[in-house]
């Protein structure tokens, strides 16, 4: 039995050439229709393939452009990385400079503390000097009193000398008296020198 796709099955007991031809023609027509349909489908596929190829070309161009942009971005990233590295180096140097400046400031502060301590000691020494000057002033007040007493004694001596001269005392008595008064005056001068030396020691 002959069988073609899309054709009817012909029974073996049915005979006739015209029926065979009709069936064959029908099968040929069916095959031609399928060929036309297949051709149209192939043409449609070709169009779609063409569109896909165009899209692939466009995608290739997009990918190429993207690669270029990615390359530029990578270059920019490298540039930024270099810039960040340079900034990091400069920041590191700045931090080192700040540390050095901080150390110098600490040293200056230590020197200022020492200077302040010296000023405190100087203030204490000035206080001691003030106290000593007060004592010296007191000594000078005592010296003034002693000078007043010496002036009074000299006045007394002068008056006594006048009395002695007026009474015509002998030269020996006068000489002895003058010698005693001279010794007394020398003693007062020695005491005055001691007071002056003591005051000088207090001042220094």
C-alpha positions as CSV (number, residue, x, y, z in Angstrom):
1,X,0.0,0.0,0.0
2,X,1.3,3.5,-1.0
3,X,1.2,6.1,1.7
4,X,2.1,9.7,1.5
5,X,1.8,12.3,4.2
6,X,-1.6,14.1,4.0
7,X,-3.0,11.6,1.5
8,X,-5.9,9.3,2.0
9,X,-5.3,5.6,2.4
10,X,-6.3,3.8,-0.7
11,X,-7.7,0.3,-0.2
12,X,-6.1,-2.5,-2.2
13,X,-9.4,-3.7,-3.6
14,X,-10.2,-0.2,-5.2
15,X,-8.9,0.1,-8.7
16,X,-8.8,3.0,-11.2
17,X,-6.1,5.1,-12.7
18,X,-8.0,8.3,-12.7
19,X,-8.4,8.0,-8.9
20,X,-4.7,7.3,-8.6
21,X,-3.9,10.4,-10.6
22,X,-6.3,12.4,-8.6
23,X,-4.8,11.2,-5.4
24,X,-1.3,11.9,-6.7
25,X,-2.3,15.4,-7.9
26,X,-3.8,16.0,-4.5
27,X,-0.7,14.9,-2.8
28,X,1.5,17.1,-5.1
29,X,-0.8,20.1,-4.5
30,X,-0.5,19.4,-0.8
31,X,3.3,19.1,-1.0
32,X,3.5,22.4,-3.1
33,X,1.3,24.2,-0.5
34,X,3.5,22.9,2.2
35,X,6.6,24.0,0.2
36,X,5.2,27.5,-0.2
37,X,4.2,27.6,3.4
38,X,7.7,26.3,4.4
39,X,9.3,28.9,2.0
40,X,7.2,31.7,3.6
41,X,8.3,30.4,7.0
42,X,11.9,30.3,5.9
43,X,11.6,33.8,4.5
44,X,10.1,34.9,7.9
45,X,12.9,33.1,9.7
46,X,15.4,34.9,7.4
47,X,13.8,38.2,8.3
48,X,13.9,37.4,11.9
49,X,17.5,36.1,11.6
50,X,18.3,39.4,9.9
51,X,16.7,41.4,12.7
52,X,18.6,39.2,15.2
53,X,21.8,39.8,13.3
54,X,21.1,43.6,13.4
55,X,20.4,43.3,17.1
56,X,23.6,41.3,17.5
57,X,25.5,44.0,15.6
58,X,23.9,46.7,17.8
59,X,24.6,44.7,20.9
60,X,28.2,44.3,19.7
61,X,28.5,48.0,19.2
62,X,26.9,48.6,22.6
63,X,29.4,46.0,24.2
64,X,32.3,47.7,22.4
65,X,31.1,51.1,23.6
66,X,30.6,49.7,27.1
67,X,34.1,48.2,26.9
68,X,35.5,51.6,26.0
69,X,33.6,53.3,28.8
70,X,34.7,50.6,31.2
71,X,38.3,51.1,30.0
72,X,37.9,54.9,30.7
73,X,36.3,54.1,34.1
74,X,39.2,51.8,34.8
75,X,41.7,54.5,33.8
76,X,39.8,57.0,36.0
77,X,39.9,54.5,38.8
78,X,43.6,54.1,38.4
79,X,44.0,57.9,38.4
80,X,41.8,58.2,41.4
81,X,43.7,55.4,43.1
82,X,47.0,57.3,42.4
83,X,45.4,60.5,43.7
84,X,44.2,58.8,46.8
85,X,47.6,57.3,47.3
86,X,49.3,60.7,46.9
87,X,46.8,62.2,49.3
88,X,47.5,59.4,51.8
89,X,51.2,60.1,51.5
90,X,50.7,63.8,52.0
91,X,48.3,63.2,54.9
92,X,51.0,60.9,56.5
93,X,53.6,63.6,56.1
94,X,51.2,66.1,57.6
95,X,50.6,63.8,60.5
96,X,54.3,63.5,61.0
97,X,54.6,67.3,60.9
98,X,51.8,67.6,63.4
99,X,53.5,65.1,65.7
100,X,56.8,67.1,65.5
101,X,55.0,70.3,66.2
102,X,53.2,68.7,69.1
103,X,56.6,67.5,70.5
104,X,58.0,71.1,70.1
105,X,54.9,72.5,71.9
106,X,55.4,70.0,74.7
107,X,59.1,71.0,75.0
108,X,58.1,74.7,75.0
109,X,55.5,74.0,77.7
110,X,58.1,72.3,79.8
111,X,60.4,75.2,79.4
112,X,57.6,77.6,80.3
113,X,56.9,75.5,83.4
114,X,60.6,75.7,84.3
115,X,60.6,79.5,83.8
116,X,57.5,79.7,85.9
117,X,59.2,77.7,88.6
118,X,62.2,80.1,88.4
119,X,59.8,83.1,88.7
120,X,58.3,81.5,91.8
121,X,61.8,81.1,93.3
122,X,62.6,84.7,92.3
123,X,59.4,85.9,93.9
124,X,60.4,84.0,97.1
125,X,63.8,85.6,96.9
126,X,62.3,89.0,96.5
127,X,60.1,88.3,99.5
128,X,63.2,87.4,101.5
129,X,64.9,90.5,100.2
130,X,62.0,92.6,101.3
131,X,62.2,91.1,104.8
132,X,65.9,91.7,104.9
133,X,65.4,95.3,103.7
134,X,62.9,95.7,106.5
135,X,65.5,94.5,109.0
136,X,68.0,96.8,107.4
137,X,65.6,99.7,107.7
138,X,65.2,98.8,111.4
139,X,69.0,98.7,111.8
140,X,69.2,102.1,110.1
141,X,66.6,103.4,112.4
142,X,68.7,102.2,115.4
143,X,71.8,103.8,113.7
144,X,69.9,107.0,113.4
145,X,69.1,106.8,117.1
146,X,72.7,106.1,117.9
147,X,73.8,109.0,115.7
148,X,71.4,111.2,117.6
149,X,73.0,110.0,120.8
150,X,76.4,110.7,119.3
151,X,75.4,114.2,118.3
152,X,74.2,114.8,121.9
153,X,77.4,113.4,123.2
154,X,79.5,115.6,120.9
155,X,77.4,118.6,122.1
156,X,78.1,117.5,125.6
157,X,81.8,117.2,124.8
158,X,82.0,120.6,123.2
159,X,80.2,122.1,126.2
160,X,82.6,120.3,128.6
161,X,85.6,121.5,126.5
162,X,84.3,125.0,126.7
163,X,84.0,124.6,130.5
164,X,87.5,123.1,130.8
165,X,89.0,125.8,128.7
166,X,87.2,128.5,130.7
167,X,88.5,127.0,134.0
168,X,92.1,126.8,132.8
169,X,92.5,123.1,133.4
170,X,96.0,121.9,132.9
171,X,97.1,120.4,129.6
172,X,97.5,116.9,131.0
173,X,94.0,116.6,132.4
174,X,92.7,118.1,129.1
175,X,94.7,115.6,127.1
176,X,93.4,112.6,129.2
177,X,89.9,113.8,128.8
178,X,90.3,114.2,125.0
179,X,91.9,110.7,124.8
180,X,88.9,109.1,126.5
181,X,86.4,111.0,124.3
182,X,88.4,109.9,121.3
183,X,88.3,106.2,122.3
184,X,84.6,106.5,122.9
185,X,84.1,108.0,119.4
186,X,86.3,105.3,117.8
187,X,84.2,102.6,119.5
188,X,81.0,104.2,118.1
189,X,82.6,104.3,114.6
190,X,83.5,100.6,114.9
191,X,80.0,99.8,115.9
192,X,78.7,101.8,113.0
193,X,81.0,100.0,110.6
194,X,79.7,96.6,112.0
195,X,76.1,97.7,111.4
196,X,76.9,98.8,107.8
197,X,78.6,95.5,107.0
198,X,75.7,93.5,108.5
199,X,73.3,95.5,106.3
200,X,75.4,94.8,103.3
201,X,75.3,91.1,104.0
202,X,71.5,91.1,104.3
203,X,71.2,93.0,101.0
204,X,73.4,90.4,99.2
